[in-house]
Amino acid sequence: MKSFLSFRPYKTTRSGVALLLVIWAVAIMSITVLGIVRLIEFNLDDESSRNIEFRARQLAESGLSVGLHPDIKPGDPLLQQTFGPNESFTVTIQAETSKININKVLLEQAATAEEQFSQSNILVDLFASWEVPAMTALSIIACLKDWVDSDSLKNINGAEAPDYQARGLPVEPTNRPFTSVDEMEFVMGIEELNAYNPNWKEAFTVFGDGKIDVNEAPADVLALIFDLPQEQIDSFIRLRLGPDQTPHTKDDLRFNNIEELKSVLYIPTNPPQKYQQILNRITFNSTVWRIESEGIVNNNSKRILLIAQREQRPPVWLAWKEWPISKR
């Protein structure tokens, strides 16, 4: 007969296996539960991120709606609004016609050879103000012309399709006007401007009739248009800003016609051809506006840029650009 003790090892082993199975099952359940919890947390975070982006976009688009109204001027208090402690939008409005229309400068046919030279000289003088070497500037201008002109004939120091192919570049001149300032980045040699002015694109536009708004244009652009010493232009800018020297405030001095402008800025009327060139290049009212709106939710920022002719009804949208939501 087997003794009672002879069965104890068997029972102990079976109990140990059962215990291990229980521990293993508990571990598996714990891992599963933790996985489900993490998945729920991830889904909640993802849903929260989508809600934040949706709300930030709503705010940015609301800001655009305010900026599109023709009665809203740059610097208007309505362009900055807050909704509770963590939500707001900020809108900036800038006259797009305060920039140089690159297509007009490169393609517009002048009535005389002198006027044609003067148009090209705008870019030469602009690049010189950025301290770009003369030969580099002339090469960049030639390449810009080759990009937009309608033929495949290469300008001196320029670049046509074979030159792009020889460098292994995936693009070539389109032989049409630029559709955006960003497209200028594809032009051979344009990257050299970055060393002299990383923000060179801010000087240009592809919208409008090419006339520069004297009430909005920066000093370097006005100096090119009027061909006057920088000291005179700086004095004019200070006068335009008014006593507080802050742009887009109530004390700004605005000019409505050439006679008002001539009362404070020396513009020679001789020779008549040059005076007429100046008149052809300026305006006193912008028709194209750059409206940039930023919607903010909990330090998350959504930016949208709209270029539009807002005086028309309904407003005409010319370009739309937006950036992914980001932390401020």
FENNORUR-V658396 format. One record per residue. RES is the residue in three letters. SS is DSSP state (H for helix, E for strand, L for the rest). OMEGA is omega in whole degrees, 0 to 359 (* if undefined). Layout:
# FENNORUR-V658396
{{RES & SS & OMEGA} {RES & SS & OMEGA}}
This chain:
# FENNORUR-V658396
{{MET & L & 179} {LYS & L & 178} {SER & L & 178} {PHE & H & 183} {LEU & H & 182} {SER & H & 180} {PHE & H & 185} {ARG & H & 179} {PRO & H & 181} {TYR & H & 180} {LYS & H & 180} {THR & H & 180} {THR & H & 181} {ARG & H & 178} {SER & H & 179} {GLY & H & 178} {VAL & H & 179} {ALA & H & 180} {LEU & H & 178} {LEU & H & 178} {LEU & H & 179} {VAL & H & 180} {ILE & H & 180} {TRP & H & 180} {ALA & H & 179} {VAL & H & 179} {ALA & H & 179} {ILE & H & 179} {MET & H & 180} {SER & H & 179} {ILE & H & 180} {THR & H & 180} {VAL & H & 179} {LEU & H & 178} {GLY & H & 179} {ILE & H & 179} {VAL & H & 179} {ARG & H & 179} {LEU & H & 178} {ILE & H & 179} {GLU & H & 179} {PHE & H & 180} {ASN & H & 178} {LEU & H & 178} {ASP & H & 180} {ASP & H & 179} {GLU & H & 178} {SER & H & 179} {SER & H & 179} {ARG & H & 178} {ASN & H & 179} {ILE & H & 180} {GLU & H & 179} {PHE & H & 181} {ARG & H & 179} {ALA & H & 177} {ARG & H & 176} {GLN & H & 182} {LEU & H & 180} {ALA & H & 180} {GLU & H & 175} {SER & H & 177} {GLY & H & 177} {LEU & H & 180} {SER & H & 178} {VAL & H & 182} {GLY & H & 181} {LEU & L & 182} {HIS & L & 185} {PRO & L & 179} {ASP & L & 178} {ILE & L & 182} {LYS & L & 175} {PRO & L & 181} {GLY & L & 179} {ASP & L & 180} {PRO & H & 180} {LEU & H & 181} {LEU & H & 174} {GLN & E & 183} {GLN & E & 181} {THR & E & 180} {PHE & L & 183} {GLY & L & 186} {PRO & L & 190} {ASN & L & 183} {GLU & E & 180} {SER & E & 167} {PHE & E & 178} {THR & E & 183} {VAL & E & 172} {THR & E & 179} {ILE & E & 180} {GLN & E & 177} {ALA & E & 178} {GLU & H & 179} {THR & H & 169} {SER & H & 182} {LYS & L & 180} {ILE & E & 177} {ASN & E & 187} {ILE & H & 180} {ASN & H & 180} {LYS & H & 181} {VAL & H & 185} {LEU & H & 192} {LEU & H & 186} {GLU & L & 181} {GLN & L & 180} {ALA & L & 181} {ALA & L & 181} {THR & L & 178} {ALA & H & 179} {GLU & H & 180} {GLU & H & 177} {GLN & H & 178} {PHE & H & 181} {SER & H & 179} {GLN & H & 179} {SER & H & 182} {ASN & H & 177} {ILE & H & 179} {LEU & H & 178} {VAL & H & 180} {ASP & H & 179} {LEU & H & 180} {PHE & H & 178} {ALA & H & 178} {SER & H & 175} {TRP & L & 179} {GLU & L & 173} {VAL & L & 178} {PRO & L & 187} {ALA & H & 182} {MET & H & 177} {THR & H & 180} {ALA & H & 181} {LEU & H & 179} {SER & H & 179} {ILE & H & 180} {ILE & H & 178} {ALA & H & 179} {CYS & H & 176} {LEU & H & 179} {LYS & H & 180} {ASP & H & 180} {TRP & H & 188} {VAL & H & 182} {ASP & L & 189} {SER & L & 182} {ASP & L & 179} {SER & L & 178} {LEU & L & 185} {LYS & L & 173} {ASN & L & 176} {ILE & L & 182} {ASN & L & 180} {GLY & L & 182} {ALA & L & 174} {GLU & L & 188} {ALA & H & 181} {PRO & H & 180} {ASP & H & 177} {TYR & H & 179} {GLN & H & 180} {ALA & H & 179} {ARG & L & 180} {GLY & L & 180} {LEU & L & 184} {PRO & L & 182} {VAL & L & 174} {GLU & L & 183} {PRO & L & 183} {THR & L & 182} {ASN & L & 175} {ARG & L & 179} {PRO & L & 175} {PHE & L & 176} {THR & L & 176} {SER & L & 177} {VAL & L & 178} {ASP & H & 180} {GLU & H & 180} {MET & H & 181} {GLU & H & 181} {PHE & H & 184} {VAL & L & 181} {MET & L & 177} {GLY & L & 184} {ILE & H & 182} {GLU & H & 180} {GLU & H & 178} {LEU & H & 184} {ASN & H & 181} {ALA & H & 184} {TYR & L & 178} {ASN & L & 181} {PRO & L & 181} {ASN & L & 186} {TRP & H & 182} {LYS & H & 181} {GLU & H & 181} {ALA & H & 190} {PHE & E & 173} {THR & E & 173} {VAL & L & 184} {PHE & L & 178} {GLY & L & 184} {ASP & L & 178} {GLY & L & 179} {LYS & L & 183} {ILE & E & 178} {ASP & E & 184} {VAL & L & 178} {ASN & L & 185} {GLU & L & 188} {ALA & L & 177} {PRO & L & 187} {ALA & H & 184} {ASP & H & 178} {VAL & H & 179} {LEU & H & 179} {ALA & H & 178} {LEU & H & 184} {ILE & H & 186} {PHE & H & 180} {ASP & L & 181} {LEU & L & 178} {PRO & L & 183} {GLN & H & 181} {GLU & H & 179} {GLN & H & 179} {ILE & H & 179} {ASP & H & 178} {SER & H & 178} {PHE & H & 179} {ILE & H & 179} {ARG & H & 178} {LEU & H & 181} {ARG & H & 182} {LEU & H & 180} {GLY & L & 185} {PRO & L & 183} {ASP & L & 178} {GLN & L & 179} {THR & L & 182} {PRO & L & 174} {HIS & L & 173} {THR & L & 188} {LYS & L & 184} {ASP & L & 178} {ASP & L & 177} {LEU & L & 180} {ARG & L & 183} {PHE & L & 186} {ASN & L & 181} {ASN & L & 185} {ILE & H & 180} {GLU & H & 176} {GLU & H & 180} {LEU & H & 181} {LYS & H & 179} {SER & L & 182} {VAL & L & 182} {LEU & L & 181} {TYR & L & 177} {ILE & L & 183} {PRO & L & 180} {THR & L & 177} {ASN & L & 359} {PRO & L & 183} {PRO & H & 181} {GLN & H & 180} {LYS & H & 178} {TYR & H & 179} {GLN & H & 176} {GLN & H & 179} {ILE & H & 179} {LEU & H & 181} {ASN & H & 185} {ARG & H & 186} {ILE & E & 173} {THR & E & 181} {PHE & L & 179} {ASN & L & 179} {SER & L & 176} {THR & L & 180} {VAL & L & 185} {TRP & E & 175} {ARG & E & 183} {ILE & E & 180} {GLU & E & 183} {SER & E & 178} {GLU & E & 174} {GLY & E & 186} {ILE & E & 176} {VAL & E & 179} {ASN & L & 180} {ASN & L & 172} {ASN & E & 188} {SER & E & 173} {LYS & E & 183} {ARG & E & 177} {ILE & E & 178} {LEU & E & 177} {LEU & E & 172} {ILE & E & 189} {ALA & E & 168} {GLN & E & 191} {ARG & L & 178} {GLU & L & 179} {GLN & L & 179} {ARG & L & 357} {PRO & L & 179} {PRO & L & 179} {VAL & E & 178} {TRP & E & 182} {LEU & E & 180} {ALA & E & 180} {TRP & E & 177} {LYS & E & 177} {GLU & E & 182} {TRP & L & 176} {PRO & L & 178} {ILE & L & 183} {SER & E & 175} {LYS & E & 179} {ARG & L & *}}
